[in-house]
């Protein structure tokens, strides 16, 4: 297992969830808080931008955050859901709700991008 400080990520995720919930209900709640550190500030800024751009996106993000909190409860936080390798701490600090390592995320993103235009490209045909 990773030597991650899970409590730190739980704190970040719970704050993120609170942010997302408040921005989901009312844009009036979007306010700049004086943040304790740079990561918090950036995350808060990100959550504001996301909320302004798209509430649909916000609800998807909220699901990701809640799923990540669930993984903390299940003691599998920080492990890639695809290859089951540890997700780098750097990546988790940038995206605490990340469910895949960078390598797998790239494969998934590419697969989704290609499968729309060129279905079967990543199939198992000989
Ligand atoms: Zn992976």
Boltz pocket constraint, residues with backbone or C-beta under 6 A from the ligand:
constraints:
  - pocket:
      binder: B
      contacts: [[A, 80], [A, 81], [A, 82], [A, 83], [A, 84], [A, 85], [A, 100], [A, 101], [A, 102], [A, 103], [A, 104], [A, 105]]
      max_distance: 6.0
